[in-house]
Amino acid sequence: MLWHVVDRAKRSRYINKVVVGTSIESADDPIDEFCRSENIECFRGSHDDVLDRFYRAASRHEADAIVRITADCPLIDPTIVDRVIETYLTGKFDYVSNALRYTYPDGLDAEVFSMAALETAWRDATEPRQREHVVPFIKNHPAFRKTNVENETDLSREQLRWAVDEPRDLEFMRVVYSRLFRNGQNSFGLKEVLELLSKEPELQAINQG
């Protein structure tokens, strides 16, 4: 699943380096080993203070902007990620997301924020939730310029769940990939998954509720 997330991130027209961030806990050694075997950059930091982990990873790689994609989203769509990045690049924002208000399926979330905003959050955020979830300080602070990228068709009422948190979510992903992943190519995205669910609506029942 992690390979698919990384591969999809690499398909962005704007992202020039993909880094997997994980913890220094021994339970996460397999992630580090996987990244080494696949020649993927991996940064290891705090288990609980994920904000610190992000800041130190971004600093090490001298990032001026960070695209945050969570590793439980194997259907992340590079085209949608690029829409978020384009808005960030052209709009003079500190933080751009497509999940401030959900119009895309849950699991297609992408966030872009400046290194300056990340550094401010890293320095000033004190609440455990702010440290664990990286962006709450930036999202809720009035000093930062923020905007949301919305889908042309609002899908918020469809209750489409495309993130992997439970075994039945993973089962859903495996079925989707068995239908759409061909010749080792992650060439399908939102449009193709929606078409699949239109043809086979029973698939949504796998992880509903």
NUPALO-858509 format. One line per 3 residues: number of its first residue (from 1); for each residue z, x, y negated of N, C-alpha, C. Coordinates in Angstrom, 2 decimals. Layout:
# residues N
NUM	Z X Y Z X Y Z X Y ~ ... .
# end
This chain:
# residues 209
1	0.00 0.83 1.19 0.00 0.00 0.00 0.00 0.87 -1.25 ~ 0.79 1.94 -1.23 0.83 2.84 -2.37 -0.53 3.50 -2.60 ~ -1.22 3.84 -1.53 -2.56 4.43 -1.68 -3.48 3.48 -2.43 .
4	-3.42 2.19 -2.10 -4.28 1.22 -2.78 -3.94 1.09 -4.26 ~ -2.65 1.10 -4.60 -2.25 1.01 -6.00 -2.79 2.22 -6.77 ~ -2.62 3.42 -6.20 -3.11 4.64 -6.85 -4.63 4.61 -6.97 .
7	-5.30 4.23 -5.91 -6.76 4.19 -5.93 -7.27 3.23 -6.99 ~ -6.63 2.08 -7.11 -7.04 1.11 -8.12 -6.76 1.63 -9.53 ~ -5.64 2.31 -9.73 -5.34 2.88 -11.04 -6.38 3.93 -11.43 .
10	-6.82 4.70 -10.46 -7.82 5.74 -10.73 -9.17 5.15 -11.12 ~ -9.38 3.89 -10.81 -10.65 3.23 -11.15 -10.70 2.77 -12.60 ~ -9.60 2.89 -13.31 -9.60 2.59 -14.74 -10.54 3.55 -15.46 .
13	-11.21 3.06 -16.49 -12.11 3.89 -17.29 -11.35 4.76 -18.28 ~ -10.06 4.49 -18.47 -9.30 5.18 -19.51 -8.18 6.06 -18.98 ~ -7.62 5.73 -17.85 -6.49 6.51 -17.32 -7.01 7.87 -16.85 .
16	-6.44 8.94 -17.38 -6.92 10.28 -16.99 -5.97 11.02 -16.05 ~ -4.81 10.47 -15.79 -3.93 11.08 -14.79 -3.03 10.00 -14.20 ~ -2.95 9.96 -12.88 -2.08 9.01 -12.19 -0.91 9.79 -11.60 .
19	0.30 9.36 -11.92 1.51 10.00 -11.42 2.37 8.96 -10.73 ~ 2.77 9.24 -9.52 3.72 8.37 -8.80 5.13 8.82 -9.17 ~ 5.94 7.88 -9.64 7.32 8.20 -9.97 8.26 7.63 -8.92 .
22	9.07 8.48 -8.34 10.04 8.00 -7.35 11.36 8.73 -7.57 ~ 12.33 8.43 -6.73 13.66 8.99 -6.96 13.88 10.27 -6.15 ~ 14.99 10.93 -6.46 15.36 12.15 -5.75 16.14 11.84 -4.48 .
25	16.36 10.54 -4.19 17.09 10.17 -2.98 16.28 10.55 -1.73 ~ 16.98 10.94 -0.67 16.30 11.36 0.56 15.48 10.23 1.16 ~ 15.89 8.97 0.91 15.13 7.83 1.44 13.72 7.79 0.88 .
28	13.50 8.43 -0.27 12.17 8.45 -0.87 11.37 9.70 -0.55 ~ 11.89 10.53 0.35 11.13 11.72 0.78 9.75 11.35 1.34 ~ 9.62 10.25 2.11 8.29 9.92 2.63 7.25 9.66 1.53 .
31	7.71 9.15 0.37 6.78 8.93 -0.75 6.27 10.27 -1.25 ~ 7.18 11.23 -1.41 6.80 12.56 -1.86 5.85 13.22 -0.86 ~ 6.17 13.09 0.42 5.32 13.68 1.47 3.94 13.04 1.48 .
34	3.90 11.72 1.29 2.61 11.02 1.25 1.78 11.54 0.08 ~ 2.40 11.66 -1.09 1.67 12.14 -2.27 1.14 13.55 -2.06 ~ 1.94 14.40 -1.45 1.47 15.76 -1.17 0.25 15.74 -0.25 .
37	0.31 14.91 0.78 -0.79 14.87 1.75 -2.06 14.29 1.14 ~ -1.92 13.44 0.11 -3.07 12.81 -0.53 -3.45 13.47 -1.85 ~ -2.77 14.58 -2.18 -3.05 15.31 -3.42 -2.86 14.41 -4.65 .
40	-1.76 13.65 -4.65 -1.40 12.77 -5.76 -0.19 13.37 -6.47 ~ -0.23 13.39 -7.79 0.91 13.88 -8.56 2.13 13.00 -8.28 ~ 3.28 13.63 -8.06 4.50 12.88 -7.82 5.64 13.49 -8.63 .
43	6.35 12.63 -9.34 7.52 13.09 -10.09 8.75 12.41 -9.52 ~ 9.80 13.19 -9.29 11.04 12.65 -8.74 12.16 12.76 -9.77 ~ 12.85 11.65 -9.97 13.93 11.63 -10.95 15.05 10.72 -10.52 .
46	15.79 10.22 -11.49 16.97 9.40 -11.22 16.61 8.14 -10.44 ~ 17.49 7.76 -9.53 17.31 6.54 -8.75 17.58 5.30 -9.60 ~ 18.67 5.31 -10.37 19.08 4.13 -11.13 18.55 4.13 -12.56 .
49	18.46 5.30 -13.17 17.99 5.40 -14.55 16.47 5.64 -14.53 ~ 15.73 4.57 -14.29 14.28 4.69 -14.15 13.65 5.01 -15.51 ~ 14.28 4.58 -16.59 13.80 4.92 -17.92 13.80 6.44 -18.11 .
52	14.87 7.09 -17.68 14.93 8.55 -17.75 13.84 9.18 -16.89 ~ 13.62 8.62 -15.72 12.58 9.12 -14.81 11.21 9.04 -15.49 ~ 10.92 7.89 -16.12 9.64 7.71 -16.81 9.49 8.71 -17.96 .
55	10.55 8.83 -18.75 10.47 9.72 -19.91 10.22 11.17 -19.48 ~ 10.93 11.61 -18.48 10.79 13.00 -18.04 9.42 13.24 -17.39 ~ 8.92 12.26 -16.66 7.58 12.39 -16.07 6.52 12.46 -17.15 .
58	6.63 11.58 -18.15 5.66 11.56 -19.24 5.73 12.85 -20.05 ~ 6.94 13.36 -20.26 7.10 14.61 -21.01 6.49 15.78 -20.25 ~ 6.72 15.83 -18.96 6.18 16.93 -18.16 4.66 16.96 -18.23 .
61	4.04 15.78 -18.25 2.58 15.72 -18.25 2.00 15.54 -19.66 ~ 2.86 15.71 -20.67 2.43 15.68 -22.08 1.61 14.44 -22.41 ~ 2.12 13.29 -21.98 1.43 12.03 -22.22 1.59 11.60 -23.67 .
64	0.53 11.02 -24.24 0.68 10.41 -25.56 0.76 8.89 -25.46 ~ 0.31 8.35 -24.33 0.47 6.92 -24.03 0.67 6.77 -22.53 ~ 1.41 5.76 -22.14 1.76 5.57 -20.73 1.31 4.19 -20.30 .
67	0.63 4.13 -19.16 0.28 2.86 -18.52 1.23 2.67 -17.35 ~ 1.99 1.62 -17.39 2.96 1.36 -16.32 2.42 0.31 -15.37 ~ 2.27 0.71 -14.11 1.85 -0.19 -13.04 2.87 -0.05 -11.92 .
70	3.45 -1.14 -11.48 4.47 -1.04 -10.44 3.81 -1.00 -9.06 ~ 4.45 -0.28 -8.15 3.83 0.04 -6.86 3.87 -1.11 -5.87 ~ 4.44 -2.25 -6.27 4.44 -3.41 -5.37 3.31 -4.38 -5.69 .
73	2.27 -3.87 -6.37 1.16 -4.72 -6.82 -0.18 -4.17 -6.32 ~ -0.48 -4.33 -5.03 -1.70 -3.72 -4.47 -2.99 -4.45 -4.82 ~ -2.92 -5.53 -5.62 -4.14 -6.19 -6.07 -4.40 -5.93 -7.56 .
76	-3.68 -4.96 -8.13 -3.89 -4.65 -9.54 -5.38 -4.44 -9.79 ~ -5.88 -5.04 -10.87 -7.32 -5.05 -11.15 -7.62 -4.06 -12.28 ~ -8.39 -2.99 -12.01 -8.68 -1.99 -13.04 -9.34 -2.58 -14.28 .
79	-10.14 -3.63 -14.11 -10.79 -4.26 -15.25 -9.76 -4.87 -16.19 ~ -8.74 -5.49 -15.61 -7.68 -6.09 -16.42 -6.81 -5.01 -17.06 ~ -6.52 -3.97 -16.29 -5.77 -2.83 -16.85 -6.50 -2.28 -18.06 .
82	-7.82 -2.15 -17.96 -8.60 -1.60 -19.07 -8.60 -2.52 -20.29 ~ -8.54 -3.83 -20.07 -8.43 -4.76 -21.21 -7.13 -4.51 -21.97 ~ -6.05 -4.27 -21.24 -4.76 -4.00 -21.87 -4.82 -2.68 -22.62 .
85	-5.41 -1.66 -22.00 -5.52 -0.35 -22.64 -6.38 -0.45 -23.90 ~ -7.49 -1.15 -23.82 -8.39 -1.29 -24.98 -7.67 -1.95 -26.15 ~ -6.85 -2.95 -25.85 -6.09 -3.61 -26.91 -5.11 -2.63 -27.55 .
88	-4.48 -1.82 -26.72 -3.56 -0.80 -27.24 -4.31 0.20 -28.12 ~ -5.46 0.64 -27.68 -6.20 1.68 -28.40 -6.77 1.19 -29.73 ~ -7.09 -0.09 -29.80 -7.76 -0.60 -30.99 -6.83 -1.37 -31.93 .
91	-5.64 -1.70 -31.48 -4.80 -2.60 -32.26 -3.62 -2.00 -32.98 ~ -3.42 -0.69 -32.85 -2.28 -0.04 -33.51 -0.96 -0.66 -33.10 ~ -0.81 -0.87 -31.79 0.43 -1.42 -31.25 1.27 -0.31 -30.61 .
94	2.58 -0.58 -30.50 3.47 0.32 -29.77 3.55 -0.07 -28.30 ~ 3.34 -1.37 -28.04 3.48 -1.89 -26.68 2.51 -3.04 -26.48 ~ 1.72 -2.96 -25.43 0.78 -4.03 -25.07 0.97 -4.35 -23.60 .
97	0.99 -5.63 -23.28 1.17 -6.07 -21.90 0.34 -7.32 -21.66 ~ 0.15 -7.65 -20.39 -0.44 -8.96 -20.07 0.60 -9.86 -19.41 ~ 1.88 -9.51 -19.58 2.95 -10.27 -18.93 4.06 -10.68 -19.89 .
100	3.83 -10.56 -21.19 4.79 -11.13 -22.13 4.75 -12.65 -22.01 ~ 3.56 -13.17 -21.78 3.37 -14.56 -21.36 2.38 -14.52 -20.22 ~ 2.75 -15.10 -19.08 1.91 -15.00 -17.88 0.72 -15.95 -17.96 .
103	-0.48 -15.38 -17.99 -1.71 -16.16 -17.82 -2.52 -15.62 -16.66 ~ -2.08 -14.48 -16.12 -2.66 -13.88 -14.92 -1.71 -14.13 -13.74 ~ -2.19 -14.00 -12.51 -1.28 -14.09 -11.37 -0.18 -13.04 -11.44 .
106	0.99 -13.39 -10.97 2.09 -12.44 -10.86 1.68 -11.34 -9.87 ~ 1.65 -10.11 -10.35 1.20 -9.01 -9.50 0.00 -8.28 -10.09 ~ -0.50 -8.79 -11.22 -1.58 -8.11 -11.94 -1.06 -7.55 -13.27 .
109	0.25 -7.30 -13.33 0.89 -6.86 -14.56 0.50 -5.42 -14.91 ~ 0.20 -5.21 -16.18 -0.02 -3.86 -16.70 0.61 -3.76 -18.07 ~ 1.20 -2.62 -18.36 1.84 -2.39 -19.65 1.39 -1.03 -20.18 .
112	1.17 -0.96 -21.48 0.84 0.31 -22.13 1.77 0.48 -23.32 ~ 2.36 1.66 -23.44 3.24 1.91 -24.58 3.12 3.37 -25.00 ~ 3.46 3.61 -26.24 3.32 4.95 -26.80 4.45 5.85 -26.32 .
115	4.19 7.14 -26.35 5.23 8.11 -26.01 6.37 8.02 -27.01 ~ 6.05 7.75 -28.26 7.10 7.63 -29.28 8.04 6.46 -28.97 ~ 7.47 5.33 -28.53 8.30 4.17 -28.18 9.16 4.48 -26.96 .
118	8.56 5.16 -25.98 9.32 5.52 -24.78 10.46 6.46 -25.13 ~ 10.20 7.41 -26.00 11.25 8.36 -26.37 12.39 7.66 -27.12 ~ 12.04 6.71 -27.98 13.07 5.96 -28.70 13.93 5.16 -27.72 .
121	13.28 4.50 -26.77 14.02 3.74 -25.77 14.91 4.66 -24.95 ~ 14.37 5.78 -24.53 15.13 6.75 -23.72 16.37 7.24 -24.47 ~ 16.21 7.41 -25.78 17.32 7.93 -26.59 18.35 6.86 -26.91 .
124	17.90 5.61 -27.16 18.79 4.60 -27.73 19.23 3.49 -26.76 ~ 18.51 3.29 -25.67 18.88 2.22 -24.74 20.17 2.57 -24.01 ~ 21.09 1.62 -23.98 22.40 1.88 -23.37 22.74 0.92 -22.24 .
127	22.13 -0.25 -22.21 22.48 -1.24 -21.19 21.86 -0.86 -19.84 ~ 22.59 -1.08 -18.73 22.06 -0.74 -17.40 20.69 -1.36 -17.13 ~ 20.49 -2.61 -17.57 19.20 -3.27 -17.33 18.08 -2.56 -18.08 .
130	18.37 -2.10 -19.29 17.37 -1.38 -20.08 16.99 -0.06 -19.42 ~ 17.95 0.57 -18.79 17.68 1.86 -18.13 16.95 1.67 -16.81 ~ 17.27 0.59 -16.10 16.69 0.37 -14.78 15.25 -0.11 -14.86 .
133	14.93 -0.97 -15.84 13.63 -1.64 -15.86 12.66 -1.07 -16.90 ~ 13.02 0.04 -17.52 12.15 0.86 -18.38 11.81 0.22 -19.72 ~ 11.25 -0.99 -19.73 10.67 -1.51 -20.97 11.47 -2.59 -21.72 .
136	12.58 -3.14 -21.21 13.27 -4.19 -21.96 13.63 -3.79 -23.39 ~ 14.06 -2.55 -23.59 14.42 -2.12 -24.94 13.22 -2.21 -25.87 ~ 12.07 -1.74 -25.40 10.85 -1.76 -26.22 10.40 -3.20 -26.46 .
139	10.41 -4.02 -25.42 9.93 -5.40 -25.54 10.77 -6.23 -26.51 ~ 12.06 -5.94 -26.58 12.96 -6.80 -27.34 13.37 -6.23 -28.70 ~ 12.95 -5.01 -29.01 13.34 -4.41 -30.28 12.35 -4.82 -31.37 .
142	12.85 -5.35 -32.49 11.95 -5.87 -33.53 11.12 -4.79 -34.23 ~ 11.50 -3.54 -34.11 10.78 -2.48 -34.82 9.43 -2.14 -34.18 ~ 9.27 -2.49 -32.91 8.04 -2.14 -32.22 6.98 -3.22 -32.39 .
145	5.74 -2.78 -32.59 4.60 -3.69 -32.71 4.10 -4.02 -31.31 ~ 4.10 -5.32 -30.96 3.79 -5.74 -29.59 2.74 -6.85 -29.59 ~ 1.99 -6.92 -28.51 1.09 -8.06 -28.33 0.83 -8.28 -26.85 .
148	0.33 -9.48 -26.55 0.05 -9.87 -25.18 -1.45 -10.05 -24.99 ~ -1.98 -9.60 -23.87 -3.38 -9.81 -23.50 -3.43 -10.98 -22.53 ~ -4.21 -12.00 -22.87 -4.22 -13.21 -22.05 -5.55 -13.40 -21.34 .
151	-5.46 -14.00 -20.18 -6.65 -14.30 -19.39 -7.47 -15.40 -20.07 ~ -8.78 -15.37 -19.88 -9.64 -16.41 -20.46 -9.26 -17.79 -19.92 ~ -8.84 -17.83 -18.66 -8.36 -19.07 -18.05 -6.88 -18.91 -17.74 .
154	-6.06 -19.75 -18.32 -4.62 -19.66 -18.09 -4.30 -20.10 -16.66 ~ -3.82 -19.14 -15.85 -3.51 -19.42 -14.45 -2.02 -19.59 -14.20 ~ -1.24 -19.74 -15.27 0.21 -19.77 -15.12 0.70 -20.94 -14.28 .
157	-0.03 -22.04 -14.30 0.39 -23.22 -13.53 0.03 -23.13 -12.05 ~ -0.78 -22.14 -11.69 -1.25 -22.04 -10.31 -0.22 -21.43 -9.36 ~ 0.81 -20.81 -9.93 1.88 -20.19 -9.13 1.32 -19.20 -8.11 .
160	0.45 -18.33 -8.60 -0.16 -17.31 -7.74 0.74 -16.09 -7.69 ~ 1.22 -15.78 -6.51 2.16 -14.67 -6.35 1.48 -13.53 -5.59 ~ 1.15 -12.46 -6.32 0.42 -11.34 -5.73 1.20 -10.03 -5.83 .
163	2.51 -10.11 -5.72 3.36 -8.92 -5.67 4.06 -8.91 -4.31 ~ 4.49 -7.74 -3.89 5.09 -7.60 -2.56 6.58 -7.31 -2.69 ~ 7.38 -8.32 -2.40 8.84 -8.17 -2.40 9.45 -8.57 -1.06 .
166	8.75 -9.40 -0.31 9.26 -9.90 0.96 8.20 -9.71 2.05 ~ 8.60 -9.76 3.34 7.63 -9.58 4.42 6.45 -10.54 4.34 ~ 6.67 -11.78 3.91 5.55 -12.72 3.86 4.57 -12.37 2.73 .
169	5.07 -11.68 1.69 4.15 -11.18 0.66 3.23 -10.12 1.24 ~ 3.80 -9.25 2.06 3.00 -8.21 2.70 1.99 -8.83 3.67 ~ 2.41 -9.86 4.36 1.49 -10.56 5.26 0.31 -11.14 4.48 .
172	0.60 -11.73 3.33 -0.47 -12.28 2.48 -1.44 -11.18 2.07 ~ -0.92 -10.03 1.64 -1.78 -8.92 1.22 -2.66 -8.42 2.37 ~ -2.09 -8.35 3.55 -2.87 -7.87 4.69 -4.02 -8.80 5.01 .
175	-3.79 -10.10 4.87 -4.86 -11.06 5.11 -5.94 -10.92 4.05 ~ -5.53 -10.81 2.78 -6.50 -10.65 1.69 -7.34 -9.39 1.90 ~ -6.68 -8.29 2.22 -7.41 -7.04 2.42 -8.32 -7.11 3.64 .
178	-7.90 -7.82 4.67 -8.76 -7.95 5.86 -10.05 -8.69 5.54 ~ -10.00 -9.55 4.51 -11.18 -10.31 4.12 -12.07 -9.56 3.13 ~ -11.45 -8.78 2.22 -12.20 -8.28 1.06 -12.39 -6.77 1.01 .
181	-11.57 -6.01 1.71 -11.68 -4.55 1.66 -12.77 -4.10 2.62 ~ -13.83 -3.53 2.07 -14.98 -3.14 2.88 -15.40 -1.70 2.60 ~ -15.71 -0.98 3.66 -16.25 0.38 3.55 -15.36 1.31 2.73 .
184	-14.04 1.12 2.86 -13.10 1.98 2.16 -13.11 1.83 0.66 ~ -13.59 0.70 0.15 -13.76 0.51 -1.28 -12.86 -0.59 -1.83 ~ -12.10 -0.26 -2.88 -11.30 -1.25 -3.60 -12.15 -1.86 -4.72 .
187	-13.27 -2.44 -4.33 -14.22 -2.93 -5.33 -14.00 -4.39 -5.69 ~ -13.00 -5.02 -5.10 -12.72 -6.43 -5.42 -11.55 -6.54 -6.38 ~ -11.55 -7.64 -7.13 -10.49 -7.85 -8.11 -10.11 -9.30 -8.22 .
190	-9.65 -9.69 -9.39 -9.17 -11.06 -9.62 -10.20 -12.10 -9.20 ~ -11.44 -11.93 -9.65 -12.50 -12.91 -9.39 -12.68 -13.13 -7.89 ~ -12.77 -12.04 -7.13 -13.03 -12.15 -5.70 -11.85 -12.75 -4.94 .
193	-10.62 -12.42 -5.36 -9.44 -12.99 -4.69 -9.36 -14.50 -4.97 ~ -9.64 -14.89 -6.21 -9.65 -16.32 -6.54 -10.70 -17.06 -5.73 ~ -11.87 -16.46 -5.56 -12.93 -17.09 -4.77 -12.50 -17.23 -3.31 .
196	-11.83 -16.20 -2.78 -11.32 -16.27 -1.41 -10.33 -17.41 -1.25 ~ -9.40 -17.54 -2.20 -8.38 -18.59 -2.11 -8.98 -19.97 -2.31 ~ -10.08 -20.02 -3.04 -10.77 -21.30 -3.19 -11.41 -21.73 -1.86 .
199	-11.93 -20.75 -1.13 -12.56 -21.04 0.16 -11.53 -21.28 1.26 ~ -10.42 -20.55 1.17 -9.37 -20.64 2.20 -8.02 -20.92 1.52 ~ -7.84 -22.10 0.97 -6.61 -22.40 0.22 -5.34 -22.31 1.07 .
202	-5.48 -22.39 2.37 -4.31 -22.30 3.22 -3.65 -20.92 3.16 ~ -4.37 -19.92 2.69 -3.79 -18.57 2.60 -2.63 -18.52 1.62 ~ -2.70 -19.35 0.58 -1.62 -19.35 -0.42 -0.29 -19.81 0.17 .
205	-0.34 -20.56 1.24 0.89 -21.06 1.84 1.69 -19.95 2.51 ~ 1.05 -18.80 2.77 1.73 -17.70 3.45 2.99 -17.26 2.71 ~ 2.89 -17.16 1.37 4.06 -16.68 0.62 4.44 -17.58 -0.54 .
208	4.09 -18.85 -0.45 4.52 -19.80 -1.49 6.02 -20.05 -1.42 ~ 6.59 -20.32 -2.59 8.00 -20.67 -2.65 8.93 -19.49 -2.73 .
# end
